[in-house]
């Protein structure tokens, strides 16, 4: 009776003198390298995109007369690029002079650390973006009129019974605080979704390959 593929693979891992073992090991080694290298290329492209966005948003924001947004967003993406570069250097330190299983395990730990950091940062990132957009609209162009003041005056004129705190509509304050709280609370989930959207397919392949290798090592 012919042996199943699974049986052959198990024997290849368990028996040092099995001829099939080197072939299976080479197969998993190649798969491991392919997954990591594909992720590395995508991560590099994303890091370059972040840096380019941080550079070009400044002149575009001044041309579009929303400089406060450009300055704030450029600062944000500069910080993100520094963090991404740190993770890129950590990825380069993963040794290839180990078994494919150890290599993938190290990479898996790195991706989990990346995901955890991205989730934590997202709780601050999305509220920051919201605050930046509000203040950019409010103060408008540098040295120009303040659109926010005009908006408040127009709102009060239309709704004279609006409750005010320091001449500012309470409903605006509640909305502002509510949105910041909402984005801070769900920011981590949004960050996880963004990460899965970009790298989900590769991370799934990594999960499946690791599971296969762990099963065969039992």
N, C-alpha and C positions, 0 to 999 in steps of 0.2 A: 504494500500500500504506500503510495507516494506521500511524502511528508508535506505538510502545509507550509506556506511561506513563514507563518508565525513561528512554527516549530524550528525551521531552519535558522531563522534570525536568533531565536533564543539559544540554540546550540552554538551559533557563531559567537555569541557574547559569553557563553559559559565555558566553552572549551577552548583553551589557549591554542591547541594544535589543529583546530578545525580550519579547513581551507577557506570556508565561507566567511570566517570572522574578518579578515583584512578587507574583503570586498564590502561587507556591511559597514564596517567602521569607516571606510573611505566614503561610502554613500552618505552616511550621517555627517561626516566631516564636511563634505561638499555642501550639503543642505544647510548646515549650521553657518558656514561662511557666507553662503548666498543670502540667507535671511539677514544677517548682521550687516553685510555690505549694502544691501538694498535699503535697509533702514538708515545706514550712515549717509548714503547719497541723498535720500529724501530730507534727512535732518540738516544736511549741509545746504541744500537748496532753500529750505525754510529760513535758516540763519542768514543767508545772503539776502533773502527777501526782507527780513526784519531790518537789517542794516540799511538797505536801499530805501525802505519806507521812512526810516528815521531821518535819512538825509534829504529826500525830496519833499517831505511834508512841510518843511520850514518855508522854502520859497513859494510853494503852492499856497500855503496858508496866508502869506502876506499878500500875494496876488489876489486871493479870494477875499481879502479883508477880514480874515478870522485868525489873526496872529496868536491870540492866547491859546487857541486850540492847537495850533501847529507847534508852539513851544512846549506845551504840556505833553502832547502826544510824542514828540521827538524825544523828550526826556524819558517817557515811559518805555518806548521801544529801544532806547539806548540801554536802559537797565535790563530789559528782557534779553537783549543781544549779549550782554555781559554774562548773564546767568546761563544762557544757551551755550556760550563759548566754554564756560566752566564744565558743563556736562559733556561737551564734545571732547575736551581734553581727558575727562574721566573715561570716556568710551575708548579712546586711543590707548589707554593703559591696560585694557583687557588683553591678557596674554593668549596668543594662539598656540603656544607650545604646551598645550594640555589636551586632554581628550575632548572630543566634540561635545560630550555631555557636560563636562566642567566649563567649557567655553560658553555653551548656551546658558548654563546656570548663572554664570557671572553676568552675561548679557541680560538675562531675565531680572536679576537683582537691580541692574542699572536702570532698566525700563520702569521697574516698580518705584524706584527712587525718583525718577523723572516724573512719573505720574503723580506721586505724592506731593512733590514740590510744585508741580503745575496746579494741582488742586488747591493747595494752600495759597499760592499767589493769586489765583483766580478770584478768591474771596475779597481781595483788595483791588485787583485789576479792574473788574467791571464797575464797582462803585466809583473808582477813580475816573474811568472813562465817562461815566454819567455826570460826575461833578464837573469834569473838564468841559463837556458839551454845554451844560447849564451856564457856567461862568463865561464861556466863550460867547454864548448868545447874549448874556446879560451885559457884559462890558463892551462888546462889539470891537470896533477898530481902535487901535492905540491912538490916544489923543483926540478921538472923535466923541460923538454923543454916546450916551449910555442907553442902549435900547431897552434894557431891563426897567429903567425908571419910567420910560414912556409907556411900556407895557402895563406896569402897575397902575399908573395914573389912569390909563384907558380902562382897565379892569374895574377900578374903584368908581369911576364915573358911570360905568354901565351897571355896576352892582353896588350902589351906595350903602346898602345895609351890611356889606361884608364886614365880618369881625376882623379887626386889625390888632397887630402886636408891633409896637414901634413903627406905626404907619405902614406895616407890611401885612398883606392878607394872611390870616391864619391857615387858610386852605392850601396856600402855596407851601407854607412851612411843613404842614402835615404830609403833603404830597412828596416833598423833597426828602424828608426823613424816612417816609415809607418806602420810597424807591431805593434809597441807600440800604435800608435794612433788608429789603427783598433781594437785591443784587448780592449783598454780602452773604445772605443765607443760602441762596441758590447758585452763587458764583462758582463754588467747587464743582457742582454737578454740570454747570455749563462748560467749565474747563475740561472735565472728563469727556464730555461729548465732543468738544473740539479736537481733543487728542485722538479719540477713537475715529473721528471723521477723517483725520489725516493719516493715522498709522494703524487703524483698527485691523485692516486685513493682514498686515505683517505680524502684528501682535497675536492675532488668532493663529497664524501659522506657527509662530513660536510656541504658543501654548500646546497645540496639537503635537508638534514634534517632540517637545519635552515630555509630554504624557506618554507617547510611544516609546521613547527611550527609557523612561522609568519603568514601564511595563516589561520591557525586554530585559532589563537589568535584574528583575525580581527572580 
